[in-house]
Amino acid sequence: MKVILKNYVNGKASESHMEVVKEETTAVGSKLPEGSTDEILLKNLYLSCDPFMRGRMSKHDEPSYISDYIPGQV
């Protein structure tokens, strides 16, 4: 799965600003492929939105040291 920004955030970020998209990947709870060695399968329980990321979720008219996220992209 991946989380995609649906639209720019003005004010407090909420779930409505993001979309969870399922991809063709190994499903959580499934077994590793036969013959796999030295591998583990992990499941994320939480997604963190750090202050650094929050600033990039807004549309800025002036250039910044780092570019804004573009809605619809990963």
HUQUISUL-V339475 format. One record per residue. N is the residue number from 0. RES is the residue in one small letter. PSI is psi in degrees with one decimal (NA if undefined). OMEGA is omega in whole degrees, -180 to 180 (* if undefined). D_LAST is the distance of its C-alpha to the last C-alpha in whole Angstrom. Layout:
# HUQUISUL-V339475
N|RES|PSI|OMEGA|D_LAST, N|RES|PSI|OMEGA|D_LAST
This chain:
# HUQUISUL-V339475
0|m|155.4|175|11, 1|k|154.2|179|7, 2|v|126.5|-177|7, 3|i|136.9|175|5, 4|l|119.1|-178|7, 5|k|-39.3|179|10, 6|n|162.7|-179|12, 7|y|151.2|-178|13, 8|v|128.0|171|16, 9|n|117.0|-176|19, 10|g|-142.2|-177|21, 11|k|131.8|177|20, 12|a|143.3|178|17, 13|s|172.9|-180|17, 14|e|-28.3|-178|16, 15|s|-16.9|178|16, 16|h|-10.4|-174|13, 17|m|160.5|179|11, 18|e|134.4|176|10, 19|v|124.2|-177|11, 20|v|129.6|178|10, 21|k|139.3|178|13, 22|e|166.4|175|12, 23|e|85.0|179|16, 24|t|177.0|177|16, 25|t|125.3|-179|19, 26|a|145.6|177|20, 27|v|135.6|-179|21, 28|g|-9.3|179|24, 29|s|168.2|180|25, 30|k|155.7|174|27, 31|l|152.3|179|26, 32|p|145.8|180|27, 33|e|137.1|180|30, 34|g|-2.0|179|32, 35|s|137.9|176|29, 36|t|150.0|179|30, 37|d|40.1|179|29, 38|e|153.5|175|26, 39|i|157.7|178|24, 40|l|124.7|-178|22, 41|l|154.0|176|20, 42|k|123.4|176|19, 43|n|134.4|177|17, 44|l|-27.7|-177|19, 45|y|153.2|174|18, 46|l|126.0|-179|14, 47|s|137.0|174|15, 48|c|94.5|-176|14, 49|d|157.2|179|16, 50|p|-35.7|178|18, 51|f|-43.0|-178|16, 52|m|-35.3|-177|13, 53|r|-42.0|180|15, 54|g|-31.7|-179|16, 55|r|-11.2|-180|13, 56|m|-7.9|179|12, 57|s|151.7|177|15, 58|k|123.8|180|16, 59|h|132.8|178|19, 60|d|-32.5|180|21, 61|e|140.4|177|22, 62|p|147.1|179|21, 63|s|175.4|178|20, 64|y|-17.0|179|20, 65|i|143.9|-175|16, 66|s|156.9|177|14, 67|d|152.2|170|12, 68|y|152.3|178|8, 69|i|120.6|180|8, 70|p|140.2|-180|8, 71|g|-9.8|178|7, 72|q|159.1|180|4, 73|v|NA|*|0
